[in-house]
Amino acid sequence: METINKEKELSGWVHEYADYLYSWASYKVKDSNLAQDLVQETFLSAYTSIDGFKGNSSAKTWLTTILNRKIIDHYRKVSRRPESLITEENERSLAATDSMFNENNRWQVNGLESMWQEEENLLDDHQFNHTFDICLKDLPPVWYASVTAKFILQKKPDAICQELGISMSNYWQVIHRAKLQLKKCLDTKWFGKD
Amino acid sequence: MVWKGLMEKLMNFMLFSCKKVTTLIEKKEVLGKLSWMQNTKLKVHTSMCDACKSYADQSRQLDDTIMKHLDNKDVPQKILQDDTKSKMLQTILDKSEG
């Protein structure tokens, strides 16, 4: 493709899809500056391999695929932090989830168990989605990455672990802690409201 | 109160603690299975412990909720300013030269 045509194509894509990609990236990573960087890198990658784009999928789909790859690369970097590095964020979350159990490591029963069962069609509730979003965003970045990687990649656990560069053991332990924190958050902010 | 504590310790000794059970629920979900011993203890504990029985359900519910929530087309729409887009475009073209 002629350079002038390539530039035109790219320009068109930026003006048409930048907002969409930025919305998507912001949703998947917490940091809006990072989201913007990822979008820029996506367009850069796309431009570099524009000759290979044969238009057999829509440009939007193609760009989204590239963006998802960039997001996963970011998750991999984030997940690969040395395990010995206990960040403040992780510590807070670990303490919070530890406190859900008593000194004999039994559940601190909060009496809200049945409420989970009673609520059906929670996801149709706009308020719930908003609350759940807050709970998700409150997870430490590494935990958040592991939880959403499953959705982005749509792959089995061993493939996900390979992508993120972490062990299976590390993966399920992180997911486990993340779910405990989500439970605690929902118990507090939605089911319990106290 | 003392008796309750003793019972809990006994249960922990024979089977797993609730805390351990919750990790095994996840381990089983991710790996697909557990060792026979772990699986048996898990089942027995859960049959005796309402809180863990509830948690097993909640864990599944959370899995569902996470997937569906992320799949929700209700992605908050954000906009980049026009000059941001122009700068972005220019940066890309600059980076692509040579």
HADDOCK unambig.tbl for C-alpha pairs under 7 A between the chains (distance, minus, plus):
assign (segid A and resid 11 and name CA) (segid B and resid 89 and name CA) 6.71 0.50 0.50
assign (segid A and resid 14 and name CA) (segid B and resid 85 and name CA) 6.78 0.50 0.50
assign (segid A and resid 19 and name CA) (segid B and resid 78 and name CA) 6.19 0.50 0.50
assign (segid A and resid 19 and name CA) (segid B and resid 79 and name CA) 4.98 0.50 0.50
assign (segid A and resid 19 and name CA) (segid B and resid 80 and name CA) 5.90 0.50 0.50
assign (segid A and resid 22 and name CA) (segid B and resid 78 and name CA) 6.69 0.50 0.50
assign (segid A and resid 23 and name CA) (segid B and resid 75 and name CA) 6.90 0.50 0.50
assign (segid A and resid 23 and name CA) (segid B and resid 76 and name CA) 6.40 0.50 0.50
assign (segid A and resid 23 and name CA) (segid B and resid 77 and name CA) 5.30 0.50 0.50
assign (segid A and resid 23 and name CA) (segid B and resid 78 and name CA) 4.92 0.50 0.50
assign (segid A and resid 24 and name CA) (segid B and resid 75 and name CA) 6.81 0.50 0.50
assign (segid A and resid 27 and name CA) (segid B and resid 75 and name CA) 6.68 0.50 0.50
assign (segid A and resid 40 and name CA) (segid B and resid 88 and name CA) 6.27 0.50 0.50
assign (segid A and resid 44 and name CA) (segid B and resid 92 and name CA) 5.53 0.50 0.50
assign (segid A and resid 101 and name CA) (segid B and resid 19 and name CA) 6.74 0.50 0.50
assign (segid A and resid 104 and name CA) (segid B and resid 8 and name CA) 6.58 0.50 0.50
assign (segid A and resid 104 and name CA) (segid B and resid 9 and name CA) 6.48 0.50 0.50
assign (segid A and resid 105 and name CA) (segid B and resid 17 and name CA) 5.65 0.50 0.50
assign (segid A and resid 105 and name CA) (segid B and resid 18 and name CA) 5.98 0.50 0.50
assign (segid A and resid 105 and name CA) (segid B and resid 19 and name CA) 5.36 0.50 0.50
assign (segid A and resid 106 and name CA) (segid B and resid 17 and name CA) 5.98 0.50 0.50
assign (segid A and resid 106 and name CA) (segid B and resid 18 and name CA) 4.79 0.50 0.50
assign (segid A and resid 106 and name CA) (segid B and resid 19 and name CA) 6.29 0.50 0.50
assign (segid A and resid 107 and name CA) (segid B and resid 18 and name CA) 6.04 0.50 0.50
assign (segid A and resid 107 and name CA) (segid B and resid 51 and name CA) 6.61 0.50 0.50
assign (segid A and resid 109 and name CA) (segid B and resid 51 and name CA) 6.78 0.50 0.50
assign (segid A and resid 113 and name CA) (segid B and resid 54 and name CA) 6.15 0.50 0.50
assign (segid A and resid 151 and name CA) (segid B and resid 67 and name CA) 6.25 0.50 0.50
assign (segid A and resid 157 and name CA) (segid B and resid 30 and name CA) 6.28 0.50 0.50
assign (segid A and resid 172 and name CA) (segid B and resid 26 and name CA) 6.27 0.50 0.50
assign (segid A and resid 172 and name CA) (segid B and resid 27 and name CA) 5.80 0.50 0.50
assign (segid A and resid 172 and name CA) (segid B and resid 30 and name CA) 6.26 0.50 0.50
assign (segid A and resid 173 and name CA) (segid B and resid 23 and name CA) 6.97 0.50 0.50
assign (segid A and resid 176 and name CA) (segid B and resid 23 and name CA) 6.11 0.50 0.50
assign (segid A and resid 176 and name CA) (segid B and resid 26 and name CA) 5.72 0.50 0.50
